[in-house]
Every structure is written in C-alpha cells, then in structure tokens.
Amino acid sequence: MARSTQLLAATTALAALVIAGCGSAQHSTSSHGSTQASPSSTASSAAERPADIPGVTGYLYTGDGVIEYLQWTTSGSSLQGTAIRAVATGTPPKASVATTSSSFFGQTRGSNVSLDIDLHTDNGVYSRDSLTLNVLQKDGAIRAIVYRHASDDEYNTALAALKAGVQQRNDEAQHSADQGSTEQALTKAYDSLLSVERSLRSDTDALSGDVATADNDLAATRRDQQSVLSEVTTADAASVCVDAAGVNVDAVGVGVDANGLKISLSTIETDLGSIHSAESKLNDTLQALLRIEPGYNGQGSALTPDAVRQAISTAEALARQSVIRANDAVDHVNGDVTAAHGYAVNAANAGDGCNPPDSAPAPLTHLD
C-alpha cells in the first residue's frame, strides 16, 4: 500500500519484474506484518464470497505486479485498519505472489486523512469513491497514489488476476525454456547421428582391407599347393608331405583372416545399433519439439524439420548399404576359406601318407 516513501518506485520495479520476468520489490507495509508466499502455479481457491461488514471502508490500488488493499473502521475522527499487499516476486518460470499484511492507525478531518504505519505518516484526501495519498518517493519527489473504493470481494478478484498473470508469464517462460533446451537437444542428437555415420562409414570401408588380406593369403596358398603338385614326381614322399603341411598352414592363415573379418563385422554390428539408436533419438527429439512448438520450422540457424528427416533418411540408407557390403565381404571371404582348404586337401592327397589338413572353420554368417 502507499504508506511507504518508496511505493511508486516499487510499483514501477514490480512492473518490470512481471513483464521481464526478473527482479524483486519491497514495501514498508510488509516490514512489520505477516507474510505468506503463494506459488503462482496454484490458482486462487473458489472460496465463498466475503461478507459485507457495515462500517468497514476499503480502498484498492492495482499496478503492474502489485496490488494493495486498505480497509479500516472509524471511531469519531480516529481510524484503524489493515493494509494488505500482494506482490509478484521471483523470476519466471518460478515466480510467485507474496502477500503481506500490517496494521495501521490514522485520523480524518473532513475529507483529509493521515495514516500512521511503520513509523511514518502518509497524508491525503478521500471520498466515497477514492483515496489519494501523497507519498515521498525515493528520488525525493512527492507523488500522488490513487486508490479506488473497493470491497473485499473486489480485492479477491484483483488478487486472482495478479496470480493468473504471474502464472501466464511462468507458463510462457517455461515454454520458452523447454523449446530452447529441446532445440539444443535436437542439435546434439543430430551431431551424434552424424558422428555415428562417420564411424559406420569408416568401419565399412575397412572391410576391404580384411578381404584383401584373405585374398593375398589365398593366393599364397594356391602357389604353395602348385609347388607341391609340381614336385610330386621329383621329390621324396617326406619332402612332399612337409610342403603339403606348409599349404595347410597357409590355409589355416586364411581362416585366421576370416576371424579378423568376424571381428570387423562385430564392430559394424555395434555401429548399426548405435546408428539406429541415434536415428530414434533424433526423431523423438524432433517430435518433442513439434509438440512444444507445433509451428516450429527451424528459425534462424536452427535445424529445420526437413533437415532432420533428411539426416535420418540418409543414415537409414547408409545402414542398409553397409549391411550389403558387409555380407558381400562375408561371401567373398567364406569363398576364400573354402578354396584354401581345398588347396590344402589337394596338397595332402598328392603325397604318399601325408597327414590330412585341418578342418576348415565354420563359415561366417550374414548380418541381418
């Protein structure tokens, strides 16, 4: 209420608080009274309307982010009453409405009135319709603060409107915060998908190295087998069997190459799982953003929904192509293993009494 020399400045500050969502205010009517904080997220309860009490006079001031209500009774020229003040405090989205109350005393002389509260006196004039108090401001100026005649029910209505305004600003601030954080999450999910794509592409390209190694070892196995076949008529049986055992070692080497490819396939399987997870995360984040802001179109430098969908489509195509290339490598290396084992069998059979070669390893299986 307007007993404080800081009232007008305080109400101006409160206006900035509610509009900009920051700052706080103080007033002398709350310094010695009771205080109750009312979270803006809780709407005023639908209480019964207050009764009209004969002899009680009320005046209401409403400003941006603040309301003040004075009610008093008179006895002759003396009056006493209660000042109630409600102020929007805190920063959206966690702003609230705090109410304070304090007692005051005063005197009337005709239409003149003086109110004593919190160790100072405010002077003014009043009528049936209004109350005007001259209040010394923080900057040294004296300014008139005007209250209108009001009832307890009108005070309740003004309080509900103040709380609704704070709640609206809380909702707007929370909406903005949710949108901002979700846009950041969208960018992070997008970058994560690109990173996984790079890993999958690199690991898929590396399969060609596994295939080349198997091919080279298969070629060596074939050359050694041919040497064994060519020496059958000229070398003794023991020498032939020794060389045949060498062909078996070559063939085992091709099997080892196949195992290397198997390890590479395991890495690609991990990449595929990661890329599917990243696609899902990116899509879910986009859907969450569109729920928050249905008209979102990637304003400014933000990602557009079309760009996100294109990234997901590109990742899906890369995953399919990687599976195809991986399975081609599987078929190729399985063929190398089979051929190498055949060379080892031929070399062993060429000699007289040579030990049979090692069994060929189980073929590699396709990726799903």
PyMOL commands that set and color helices and strands:
alter all, ss='L'
color gray80, all
select helices_A, chain A and resi 7-20+28-30+152-205+207-231+237-292+305-350
alter helices_A, ss='H'
color red, helices_A
select strands_A, chain A and resi 34-39+57-63+66-75+78-89+96-109+112-117+120-126+130-136+142-149
alter strands_A, ss='S'
color yellow, strands_A
deselect
rebuild
show_as cartoon
